[in-house]
Amino acid sequence: MSTPPVSRLPEILAASENDLLAEWSAALDRQMASRAGTLRAVAADFLSALRNGAQKGELSDISGQAWAPMRSLLEQFSRDRAIQGFSASQTATLVFSFKEPLFARLRIALAGDADALARETWTANLLLDQLGLHTVETFQQTREEIITRQQEELLELSTPVVQLWDGVLALPLIGTLDSARTGVVMQSMLEAIVNTGAEMAIIDITGVPTVDTLVAQHLLKTVAAARLMGADCIISGIRPQIAQTIIHLGVDLTNVITKATLADAFKLALQRTGMRIVRPENVRPEARKEA
Amino acid sequence: MDRIPVLKMGQFLLVTIQVDMHDQLALALQDDLTAQIVRHRARGVLIDISAVDMVDSFMGRMLGNIAGMARILDAETVVVGMQPSVAITLVELGLALPGVRTALNVEKGVHLLTEAVRESSS
């Protein structure tokens, strides 16, 4: 096979840009009835970037400098779509839907030359496939970034350490405890103990849906680490079912102070730190009746 | 040879560990400490490890040993000022130091020892 003749694709693109845009817009209106308006603006930018890229750069490779504006356009587009919650195929359809008007235009421009028509169609097909794949890749990458960020946020959100009183800390745990989270919980609790000089720490597991042997082991580790720092731990918020599970599993919690509710745990913590809650003598009668 | 100083504070002894522990140093410390407990009739031992930011199983075992020896000589041991990373490491190593009392800082450790001594003497 001899060297292929110079592609006429750039020339055709430049010559019939307005017709292509009109036909493509019509196709987009049919395929994606909603939001076709916003797509038209992208379509116009896409066409001009495609024309510039095809004139200056390689048609078979879109990684070159000439295609940089096109790549950044597609990246921006698929990023926006990923954030708006579109699916990957909905996003890539924009690029692939351009094939129909482009091939029709090629057929008109190269009428009578079947050889050239087949060649140009193939070139255009390869080019558009590459652009489409690039769009999907960026889309996927953006989605992964979103997932990673959400995981980090969840991890931070779910491990607050609150100071209930001088020397009394509370950790309301929400969600399942795995090794990674236990590490974060332990670290933030121990750091809070150092910073506040707390003597009591209450771990509230009301929001922990299930307690299995692994979770129990993680809890015991956290309690042991707090004890090594010189702080006592109370585990509170144990629901009836969880109490049953713990005993059925044979988990030994006898060395740990456990309470049914956070209120009980707080009361004990105050007692241990030498506090006492006393009702004032001169309470108004109605307030006493309410209580 | 380097030695870790053992300071007398009233009826308690204070040991501050600020260097890397190795076998010789640990053995010397055990010797010194037990000798001092007997000589001063100390009722309590405070081991301050706030300057230690790395531990291994040897260090953990040594703390447990010292506490055991002190208990036989009728002295309570309190380990004070453990860093969070050290506590996590010890727990992961499975050395939760049972039988050793702990406190956040020297002040609280002295308070704890004073109460323990008062309880045991009353």
Interface residues (C-beta under 8 A of the other chain):
Chain A: G183 M186 Q187 L190 E191 I193 V194 G197 A198 E199 K221 A224 A225 A226 R227 L228 M229 G230 A231
Chain B: V79 V80 M82 Q83 P84 V86 A87 I88 L90 V91 E92 A96 L97 T102 A103 L104 N105 K108 G109
